[in-house]
Amino acid sequence: MTVLSFDEEGVDVIYEGTEFRLEKALLEEAIDKEYPAMTDHEVLQIIDEDPALSGEPQRIGDILT
């Protein structure tokens, strides 16, 4: 299971027991979108090749408000 915790500067991730941080600038470069316009599903797809996506994607901008 992958856990994502979003804040204004990036995402704290727990993936297969390993904790790390993805900074906003890195995500914007990788996804080629402004951070608030990205979705949780897009971030998850960077972390995991074949993620178990469930539910509707949520924009990070909506998560942070």
C-alpha positions as a LaTeX table, in Angstrom:
\begin{tabular}{lrrr}
\hline
Residue & $x$ (\AA) & $y$ (\AA) & $z$ (\AA) \\
\hline
Met1 & 0.00 & 0.00 & 0.00 \\
Thr2 & 1.20 & 3.50 & $-0.82$ \\
Val3 & 0.39 & 6.44 & 1.45 \\
Leu4 & 0.51 & 10.01 & 0.12 \\
Ser5 & 0.41 & 13.06 & 2.37 \\
Phe6 & 0.18 & 16.35 & 0.45 \\
Asp7 & 1.20 & 19.83 & 1.62 \\
Glu8 & 1.95 & 23.13 & $-0.12$ \\
Glu9 & 5.59 & 22.17 & $-0.83$ \\
Gly10 & 5.27 & 18.55 & $-1.97$ \\
Val11 & 4.27 & 15.05 & $-0.96$ \\
Asp12 & 5.42 & 12.76 & 1.84 \\
Val13 & 5.27 & 9.19 & 0.59 \\
Ile14 & 5.34 & 5.78 & 2.23 \\
Tyr15 & 5.88 & 3.14 & $-0.45$ \\
Glu16 & 6.53 & $-0.51$ & 0.42 \\
Gly17 & 7.70 & 0.52 & 3.90 \\
Thr18 & 10.07 & 3.24 & 2.65 \\
Glu19 & 9.40 & 6.87 & 3.53 \\
Phe20 & 10.53 & 9.69 & 1.25 \\
Arg21 & 9.54 & 13.14 & 0.05 \\
Leu22 & 8.76 & 14.38 & $-3.46$ \\
Glu23 & 9.22 & 18.12 & $-3.75$ \\
Lys24 & 6.73 & 20.28 & $-5.66$ \\
Ala25 & 9.32 & 21.35 & $-8.29$ \\
Leu26 & 10.28 & 17.74 & $-9.03$ \\
Leu27 & 6.65 & 16.75 & $-9.49$ \\
Glu28 & 5.95 & 19.73 & $-11.76$ \\
Glu29 & 8.89 & 18.77 & $-13.95$ \\
Ala30 & 7.95 & 15.08 & $-14.06$ \\
Ile31 & 4.24 & 15.57 & $-14.74$ \\
Asp32 & 4.54 & 18.83 & $-16.73$ \\
Lys33 & 1.69 & 20.50 & $-14.84$ \\
Glu34 & 1.38 & 23.07 & $-12.08$ \\
Tyr35 & 1.33 & 21.32 & $-8.70$ \\
Pro36 & $-2.27$ & 22.32 & $-7.72$ \\
Ala37 & $-3.60$ & 21.04 & $-11.09$ \\
Met38 & $-2.10$ & 17.55 & $-10.67$ \\
Thr39 & $-4.17$ & 14.68 & $-9.33$ \\
Asp40 & $-3.35$ & 12.18 & $-6.64$ \\
His41 & $-3.57$ & 9.46 & $-9.31$ \\
Glu42 & $-0.89$ & 11.17 & $-11.45$ \\
Val43 & 1.46 & 11.36 & $-8.47$ \\
Leu44 & 0.78 & 7.73 & $-7.58$ \\
Gln45 & 1.60 & 6.64 & $-11.15$ \\
Ile46 & 5.07 & 8.21 & $-10.82$ \\
Ile47 & 5.73 & 6.19 & $-7.68$ \\
Asp48 & 4.26 & 2.83 & $-8.67$ \\
Glu49 & 4.38 & 1.32 & $-12.18$ \\
Asp50 & 1.04 & $-0.44$ & $-11.75$ \\
Pro51 & $-0.85$ & 1.31 & $-8.94$ \\
Ala52 & $-4.18$ & 0.12 & $-7.65$ \\
Leu53 & $-6.18$ & 3.24 & $-8.52$ \\
Ser54 & $-9.55$ & 3.49 & $-6.86$ \\
Gly55 & $-12.14$ & 6.21 & $-6.73$ \\
Glu56 & $-12.12$ & 9.45 & $-8.65$ \\
Pro57 & $-8.81$ & 11.33 & $-9.04$ \\
Gln58 & $-8.56$ & 14.37 & $-6.79$ \\
Arg59 & $-6.76$ & 17.59 & $-7.74$ \\
Ile60 & $-4.01$ & 18.49 & $-5.27$ \\
Gly61 & $-5.40$ & 22.04 & $-5.16$ \\
Asp62 & $-8.69$ & 20.61 & $-3.87$ \\
Ile63 & $-6.95$ & 18.37 & $-1.35$ \\
Leu64 & $-5.05$ & 21.32 & 0.13 \\
Thr65 & $-8.11$ & 23.53 & 0.62 \\
\hline
\end{tabular}
